[in-house]
Amino acid sequence: MSSGQLPQSVPYGYEPPKDIKKGTLFFYDAFEDIGRQELEQALRHSKLNGFADLVLYPIHIEE
């Protein structure tokens, strides 16, 4: 223990909460026809299903 830190105590039998978050949900799209409602739905879906992150990954179309 480094100087300046006080020891911490926990009740007998204490177990730290388990991290129930999953990995990352990728939303892969051109986003040309995606509106606010669809983005909010994707965010709700990621939260309801326990994802840690939502990444918006735009498709790059070369013309």
Gaussian input, Z-matrix of N, CA and C with variables (Angstrom, degrees):
# hf/3-21g

backbone

0 1
 N
 C     1     B1
 C     2     B2     1     A1
 N     3     B3     2     A2     1     D1
 C     4     B4     3     A3     2     D2
 C     5     B5     4     A4     3     D3
 N     6     B6     5     A5     4     D4
 C     7     B7     6     A6     5     D5
 C     8     B8     7     A7     6     D6
 N     9     B9     8     A8     7     D7
 C    10    B10     9     A9     8     D8
 C    11    B11    10    A10     9     D9
 N    12    B12    11    A11    10    D10
 C    13    B13    12    A12    11    D11
 C    14    B14    13    A13    12    D12
 N    15    B15    14    A14    13    D13
 C    16    B16    15    A15    14    D14
 C    17    B17    16    A16    15    D15
 N    18    B18    17    A17    16    D16
 C    19    B19    18    A18    17    D17
 C    20    B20    19    A19    18    D18
 N    21    B21    20    A20    19    D19
 C    22    B22    21    A21    20    D20
 C    23    B23    22    A22    21    D21
 N    24    B24    23    A23    22    D22
 C    25    B25    24    A24    23    D23
 C    26    B26    25    A25    24    D24
 N    27    B27    26    A26    25    D25
 C    28    B28    27    A27    26    D26
 C    29    B29    28    A28    27    D27
 N    30    B30    29    A29    28    D28
 C    31    B31    30    A30    29    D29
 C    32    B32    31    A31    30    D30
 N    33    B33    32    A32    31    D31
 C    34    B34    33    A33    32    D32
 C    35    B35    34    A34    33    D33
 N    36    B36    35    A35    34    D34
 C    37    B37    36    A36    35    D35
 C    38    B38    37    A37    36    D36
 N    39    B39    38    A38    37    D37
 C    40    B40    39    A39    38    D38
 C    41    B41    40    A40    39    D39
 N    42    B42    41    A41    40    D40
 C    43    B43    42    A42    41    D41
 C    44    B44    43    A43    42    D42
 N    45    B45    44    A44    43    D43
 C    46    B46    45    A45    44    D44
 C    47    B47    46    A46    45    D45
 N    48    B48    47    A47    46    D46
 C    49    B49    48    A48    47    D47
 C    50    B50    49    A49    48    D48
 N    51    B51    50    A50    49    D49
 C    52    B52    51    A51    50    D50
 C    53    B53    52    A52    51    D51
 N    54    B54    53    A53    52    D52
 C    55    B55    54    A54    53    D53
 C    56    B56    55    A55    54    D54
 N    57    B57    56    A56    55    D55
 C    58    B58    57    A57    56    D56
 C    59    B59    58    A58    57    D57
 N    60    B60    59    A59    58    D58
 C    61    B61    60    A60    59    D59
 C    62    B62    61    A61    60    D60
 N    63    B63    62    A62    61    D61
 C    64    B64    63    A63    62    D62
 C    65    B65    64    A64    63    D63
 N    66    B66    65    A65    64    D64
 C    67    B67    66    A66    65    D65
 C    68    B68    67    A67    66    D66
 N    69    B69    68    A68    67    D67
 C    70    B70    69    A69    68    D68
 C    71    B71    70    A70    69    D69
 N    72    B72    71    A71    70    D70
 C    73    B73    72    A72    71    D71
 C    74    B74    73    A73    72    D72
 N    75    B75    74    A74    73    D73
 C    76    B76    75    A75    74    D74
 C    77    B77    76    A76    75    D75
 N    78    B78    77    A77    76    D76
 C    79    B79    78    A78    77    D77
 C    80    B80    79    A79    78    D78
 N    81    B81    80    A80    79    D79
 C    82    B82    81    A81    80    D80
 C    83    B83    82    A82    81    D81
 N    84    B84    83    A83    82    D82
 C    85    B85    84    A84    83    D83
 C    86    B86    85    A85    84    D84
 N    87    B87    86    A86    85    D85
 C    88    B88    87    A87    86    D86
 C    89    B89    88    A88    87    D87
 N    90    B90    89    A89    88    D88
 C    91    B91    90    A90    89    D89
 C    92    B92    91    A91    90    D90
 N    93    B93    92    A92    91    D91
 C    94    B94    93    A93    92    D92
 C    95    B95    94    A94    93    D93
 N    96    B96    95    A95    94    D94
 C    97    B97    96    A96    95    D95
 C    98    B98    97    A97    96    D96
 N    99    B99    98    A98    97    D97
 C   100   B100    99    A99    98    D98
 C   101   B101   100   A100    99    D99
 N   102   B102   101   A101   100   D100
 C   103   B103   102   A102   101   D101
 C   104   B104   103   A103   102   D102
 N   105   B105   104   A104   103   D103
 C   106   B106   105   A105   104   D104
 C   107   B107   106   A106   105   D105
 N   108   B108   107   A107   106   D106
 C   109   B109   108   A108   107   D107
 C   110   B110   109   A109   108   D108
 N   111   B111   110   A110   109   D109
 C   112   B112   111   A111   110   D110
 C   113   B113   112   A112   111   D111
 N   114   B114   113   A113   112   D112
 C   115   B115   114   A114   113   D113
 C   116   B116   115   A115   114   D114
 N   117   B117   116   A116   115   D115
 C   118   B118   117   A117   116   D116
 C   119   B119   118   A118   117   D117
 N   120   B120   119   A119   118   D118
 C   121   B121   120   A120   119   D119
 C   122   B122   121   A121   120   D120
 N   123   B123   122   A122   121   D121
 C   124   B124   123   A123   122   D122
 C   125   B125   124   A124   123   D123
 N   126   B126   125   A125   124   D124
 C   127   B127   126   A126   125   D125
 C   128   B128   127   A127   126   D126
 N   129   B129   128   A128   127   D127
 C   130   B130   129   A129   128   D128
 C   131   B131   130   A130   129   D129
 N   132   B132   131   A131   130   D130
 C   133   B133   132   A132   131   D131
 C   134   B134   133   A133   132   D132
 N   135   B135   134   A134   133   D133
 C   136   B136   135   A135   134   D134
 C   137   B137   136   A136   135   D135
 N   138   B138   137   A137   136   D136
 C   139   B139   138   A138   137   D137
 C   140   B140   139   A139   138   D138
 N   141   B141   140   A140   139   D139
 C   142   B142   141   A141   140   D140
 C   143   B143   142   A142   141   D141
 N   144   B144   143   A143   142   D142
 C   145   B145   144   A144   143   D143
 C   146   B146   145   A145   144   D144
 N   147   B147   146   A146   145   D145
 C   148   B148   147   A147   146   D146
 C   149   B149   148   A148   147   D147
 N   150   B150   149   A149   148   D148
 C   151   B151   150   A150   149   D149
 C   152   B152   151   A151   150   D150
 N   153   B153   152   A152   151   D151
 C   154   B154   153   A153   152   D152
 C   155   B155   154   A154   153   D153
 N   156   B156   155   A155   154   D154
 C   157   B157   156   A156   155   D155
 C   158   B158   157   A157   156   D156
 N   159   B159   158   A158   157   D157
 C   160   B160   159   A159   158   D158
 C   161   B161   160   A160   159   D159
 N   162   B162   161   A161   160   D160
 C   163   B163   162   A162   161   D161
 C   164   B164   163   A163   162   D162
 N   165   B165   164   A164   163   D163
 C   166   B166   165   A165   164   D164
 C   167   B167   166   A166   165   D165
 N   168   B168   167   A167   166   D166
 C   169   B169   168   A168   167   D167
 C   170   B170   169   A169   168   D168
 N   171   B171   170   A170   169   D169
 C   172   B172   171   A171   170   D170
 C   173   B173   172   A172   171   D171
 N   174   B174   173   A173   172   D172
 C   175   B175   174   A174   173   D173
 C   176   B176   175   A175   174   D174
 N   177   B177   176   A176   175   D175
 C   178   B178   177   A177   176   D176
 C   179   B179   178   A178   177   D177
 N   180   B180   179   A179   178   D178
 C   181   B181   180   A180   179   D179
 C   182   B182   181   A181   180   D180
 N   183   B183   182   A182   181   D181
 C   184   B184   183   A183   182   D182
 C   185   B185   184   A184   183   D183
 N   186   B186   185   A185   184   D184
 C   187   B187   186   A186   185   D185
 C   188   B188   187   A187   186   D186

   B1=1.4493
   B2=1.5229
   B3=1.3307
   B4=1.4613
   B5=1.5179
   B6=1.3003
   B7=1.4630
   B8=1.5218
   B9=1.3070
   B10=1.4495
   B11=1.5176
   B12=1.3179
   B13=1.4579
   B14=1.5183
   B15=1.3185
   B16=1.4553
   B17=1.5237
   B18=1.3309
   B19=1.4647
   B20=1.5286
   B21=1.3094
   B22=1.4569
   B23=1.5193
   B24=1.3253
   B25=1.4609
   B26=1.5260
   B27=1.3128
   B28=1.4594
   B29=1.5177
   B30=1.3324
   B31=1.4599
   B32=1.5277
   B33=1.3317
   B34=1.4580
   B35=1.5245
   B36=1.3143
   B37=1.4549
   B38=1.5188
   B39=1.3211
   B40=1.4650
   B41=1.5182
   B42=1.3096
   B43=1.4593
   B44=1.5192
   B45=1.3179
   B46=1.4631
   B47=1.5273
   B48=1.3331
   B49=1.4677
   B50=1.5207
   B51=1.3220
   B52=1.4596
   B53=1.5228
   B54=1.3119
   B55=1.4516
   B56=1.5214
   B57=1.3249
   B58=1.4591
   B59=1.5291
   B60=1.2959
   B61=1.4588
   B62=1.5178
   B63=1.3245
   B64=1.4571
   B65=1.5147
   B66=1.2792
   B67=1.4597
   B68=1.5146
   B69=1.3053
   B70=1.4537
   B71=1.5233
   B72=1.3333
   B73=1.4554
   B74=1.5230
   B75=1.3363
   B76=1.4619
   B77=1.5279
   B78=1.3185
   B79=1.4588
   B80=1.5245
   B81=1.3381
   B82=1.4632
   B83=1.5225
   B84=1.3539
   B85=1.4530
   B86=1.5242
   B87=1.3288
   B88=1.4693
   B89=1.5316
   B90=1.3382
   B91=1.4637
   B92=1.5260
   B93=1.3314
   B94=1.4622
   B95=1.5255
   B96=1.3208
   B97=1.4643
   B98=1.5266
   B99=1.3087
   B100=1.4662
   B101=1.5252
   B102=1.3237
   B103=1.4580
   B104=1.5217
   B105=1.3116
   B106=1.4655
   B107=1.5334
   B108=1.3291
   B109=1.4711
   B110=1.5258
   B111=1.3166
   B112=1.4620
   B113=1.5247
   B114=1.3269
   B115=1.4680
   B116=1.5241
   B117=1.3405
   B118=1.4643
   B119=1.5306
   B120=1.3279
   B121=1.4674
   B122=1.5260
   B123=1.3227
   B124=1.4704
   B125=1.5255
   B126=1.3271
   B127=1.4651
   B128=1.5274
   B129=1.3363
   B130=1.4737
   B131=1.5265
   B132=1.3223
   B133=1.4674
   B134=1.5286
   B135=1.3330
   B136=1.4684
   B137=1.5273
   B138=1.3316
   B139=1.4723
   B140=1.5258
   B141=1.3341
   B142=1.4660
   B143=1.5212
   B144=1.3076
   B145=1.4617
   B146=1.5194
   B147=1.3243
   B148=1.4567
   B149=1.5138
   B150=1.3228
   B151=1.4611
   B152=1.5222
   B153=1.3142
   B154=1.4587
   B155=1.5238
   B156=1.3381
   B157=1.4643
   B158=1.5221
   B159=1.3363
   B160=1.4604
   B161=1.5173
   B162=1.3246
   B163=1.4649
   B164=1.5168
   B165=1.3376
   B166=1.4619
   B167=1.5154
   B168=1.3214
   B169=1.4633
   B170=1.5274
   B171=1.3487
   B172=1.4666
   B173=1.5255
   B174=1.3337
   B175=1.4594
   B176=1.5234
   B177=1.3057
   B178=1.4606
   B179=1.5223
   B180=1.3218
   B181=1.4541
   B182=1.5237
   B183=1.3154
   B184=1.4600
   B185=1.5144
   B186=1.3176
   B187=1.4659
   B188=1.4988
   A1=107.77
   A2=116.19
   A3=119.16
   A4=110.05
   A5=115.32
   A6=119.79
   A7=109.97
   A8=116.18
   A9=121.73
   A10=114.34
   A11=118.43
   A12=120.84
   A13=109.34
   A14=115.33
   A15=120.75
   A16=109.16
   A17=117.31
   A18=118.78
   A19=109.88
   A20=116.76
   A21=121.37
   A22=108.86
   A23=115.60
   A24=119.24
   A25=108.95
   A26=114.89
   A27=121.50
   A28=107.95
   A29=117.83
   A30=120.15
   A31=111.43
   A32=115.44
   A33=121.17
   A34=109.33
   A35=116.90
   A36=121.94
   A37=114.00
   A38=116.92
   A39=120.49
   A40=110.65
   A41=116.13
   A42=121.71
   A43=107.19
   A44=117.06
   A45=118.71
   A46=110.66
   A47=116.89
   A48=118.74
   A49=110.87
   A50=114.42
   A51=119.15
   A52=109.27
   A53=115.46
   A54=121.18
   A55=107.71
   A56=115.45
   A57=119.33
   A58=112.16
   A59=117.43
   A60=120.55
   A61=110.75
   A62=114.37
   A63=120.87
   A64=107.92
   A65=116.58
   A66=122.32
   A67=113.00
   A68=115.73
   A69=123.25
   A70=110.35
   A71=115.75
   A72=121.91
   A73=107.43
   A74=116.32
   A75=121.45
   A76=109.52
   A77=116.40
   A78=123.69
   A79=105.72
   A80=115.71
   A81=122.62
   A82=108.68
   A83=117.52
   A84=121.24
   A85=109.31
   A86=116.44
   A87=120.66
   A88=110.06
   A89=117.60
   A90=124.94
   A91=113.56
   A92=117.42
   A93=119.82
   A94=111.05
   A95=117.30
   A96=121.77
   A97=112.24
   A98=117.30
   A99=121.82
   A100=108.69
   A101=115.07
   A102=120.19
   A103=111.66
   A104=114.06
   A105=121.07
   A106=111.36
   A107=116.64
   A108=119.85
   A109=111.68
   A110=116.64
   A111=119.97
   A112=111.49
   A113=116.45
   A114=119.49
   A115=111.01
   A116=116.40
   A117=120.12
   A118=110.77
   A119=116.83
   A120=120.51
   A121=110.67
   A122=117.02
   A123=120.58
   A124=110.37
   A125=116.61
   A126=120.40
   A127=110.83
   A128=116.88
   A129=120.26
   A130=110.86
   A131=116.58
   A132=121.10
   A133=110.80
   A134=116.22
   A135=119.03
   A136=111.16
   A137=116.94
   A138=119.99
   A139=111.51
   A140=116.51
   A141=120.35
   A142=112.39
   A143=117.27
   A144=121.52
   A145=113.09
   A146=117.35
   A147=121.53
   A148=116.62
   A149=117.45
   A150=118.49
   A151=110.12
   A152=116.20
   A153=121.10
   A154=111.21
   A155=117.02
   A156=121.30
   A157=110.92
   A158=114.51
   A159=122.37
   A160=106.59
   A161=116.19
   A162=121.00
   A163=108.69
   A164=115.95
   A165=121.57
   A166=107.16
   A167=115.92
   A168=121.51
   A169=108.62
   A170=117.88
   A171=119.58
   A172=112.75
   A173=114.76
   A174=121.06
   A175=107.22
   A176=116.96
   A177=121.30
   A178=108.04
   A179=114.96
   A180=120.55
   A181=108.55
   A182=115.67
   A183=119.92
   A184=108.94
   A185=115.50
   A186=119.69
   A187=110.80
   D1=133.24
   D2=-179.86
   D3=-79.51
   D4=159.69
   D5=-178.37
   D6=-66.05
   D7=146.04
   D8=178.68
   D9=91.82
   D10=-9.56
   D11=179.10
   D12=-103.18
   D13=136.39
   D14=177.85
   D15=-92.81
   D16=145.01
   D17=176.70
   D18=-66.60
   D19=146.44
   D20=178.50
   D21=-107.12
   D22=146.42
   D23=177.52
   D24=-120.15
   D25=150.22
   D26=177.84
   D27=-132.19
   D28=155.54
   D29=179.68
   D30=-64.13
   D31=152.99
   D32=178.43
   D33=-59.34
   D34=133.88
   D35=178.61
   D36=86.30
   D37=1.43
   D38=-179.54
   D39=-64.27
   D40=133.64
   D41=172.91
   D42=-124.82
   D43=130.21
   D44=-179.94
   D45=-62.47
   D46=148.70
   D47=-179.99
   D48=-60.81
   D49=141.76
   D50=-179.58
   D51=-79.73
   D52=141.20
   D53=177.36
   D54=-77.04
   D55=109.81
   D56=-176.41
   D57=-98.11
   D58=5.13
   D59=179.69
   D60=-73.82
   D61=137.75
   D62=175.67
   D63=-86.49
   D64=-167.71
   D65=-179.82
   D66=-77.15
   D67=-133.92
   D68=-173.25
   D69=-111.60
   D70=136.61
   D71=173.84
   D72=-100.15
   D73=120.82
   D74=179.45
   D75=-97.84
   D76=130.13
   D77=175.32
   D78=-106.39
   D79=101.01
   D80=-173.54
   D81=-103.55
   D82=109.87
   D83=-175.40
   D84=-160.15
   D85=166.87
   D86=175.49
   D87=-78.80
   D88=-20.52
   D89=178.98
   D90=62.25
   D91=17.55
   D92=177.51
   D93=-74.44
   D94=-36.40
   D95=-177.51
   D96=-110.75
   D97=15.27
   D98=-179.08
   D99=-95.99
   D100=125.27
   D101=-179.81
   D102=-104.85
   D103=-175.83
   D104=-179.15
   D105=-59.55
   D106=-40.61
   D107=-178.36
   D108=-61.70
   D109=-42.62
   D110=179.68
   D111=-66.32
   D112=-38.46
   D113=177.96
   D114=-66.51
   D115=-40.84
   D116=177.56
   D117=-65.55
   D118=-36.55
   D119=177.17
   D120=-64.75
   D121=-41.00
   D122=177.60
   D123=-63.34
   D124=-40.59
   D125=178.54
   D126=-64.80
   D127=-44.55
   D128=177.09
   D129=-60.26
   D130=-43.84
   D131=179.44
   D132=-59.54
   D133=-43.75
   D134=-178.85
   D135=-65.72
   D136=-38.17
   D137=179.35
   D138=-70.54
   D139=-44.49
   D140=-178.85
   D141=-63.70
   D142=-30.31
   D143=-178.04
   D144=-98.39
   D145=9.36
   D146=170.95
   D147=76.35
   D148=23.37
   D149=177.52
   D150=-76.48
   D151=142.90
   D152=-179.78
   D153=-75.79
   D154=-34.93
   D155=-176.18
   D156=-140.23
   D157=152.65
   D158=171.33
   D159=-121.98
   D160=122.27
   D161=-179.32
   D162=-113.41
   D163=126.19
   D164=174.84
   D165=-91.38
   D166=113.79
   D167=-173.37
   D168=-116.19
   D169=99.35
   D170=-177.34
   D171=-73.61
   D172=141.16
   D173=174.57
   D174=-77.17
   D175=130.62
   D176=177.71
   D177=-97.49
   D178=111.68
   D179=-179.34
   D180=-103.95
   D181=119.88
   D182=178.08
   D183=-92.29
   D184=132.34
   D185=-179.80
   D186=-114.61

